[in-house]
């Protein structure tokens, strides 16, 4: 069973604040099952966008977990906004969380790291 989105986002914000970084909800979606997109802001003005991993990467062990994949890496904010606008047309109930953190560490579970652990 997957954790409700509002609870997942709340826990995500707390983990970011605990590291001394900043986070905010840019767009609130459906409380129970909204998709979550994460905008990571860097000091140089560029952004990385993370989105939900495709269903094909889930198996029995990860079926209740939220996994993310990089959609854009260190791009101009306008490009990130354009992609999010396209996603909102497809799914108006999505969440967008903004993070100001240089390193996400273990805050955002990425598909790439699960497939190729260090």
C-alpha positions, 0 to 999 in steps of 0.5 A: 500500500502506498503512502498518501501523497500529502503525507509523503510531501509533508515528510519530504519537507521535514527531511529537507528542513532537517538538513538545513535546506529549504523546501516549499510546495509550489502546487498542491495536487490530490491528497490521496494519490497525486503524482509528485514532481520535484524542482531542485534549484541551484545557486547558479540559477539552473534547475533539475526536475525529478518526476515519478518513475515509470510503472515498469521499474516497480516490482513486488519489493518496490510496489508501495514505494515512491521512486523518482527519475531525473527528467531534466538536469541542470536546465534553465527554469523556463525549460522546467516550467514548460515541461511542468505545464505539459505534465499539468495538461495531462494530470492537473492533480500533480504536486510540485515541490521546490527544493533549494539543496545542493545535494539531495542525498537520500531524500529523493529515492532515484531509480538510477541508484536502485539499478546501479548502486555505488 
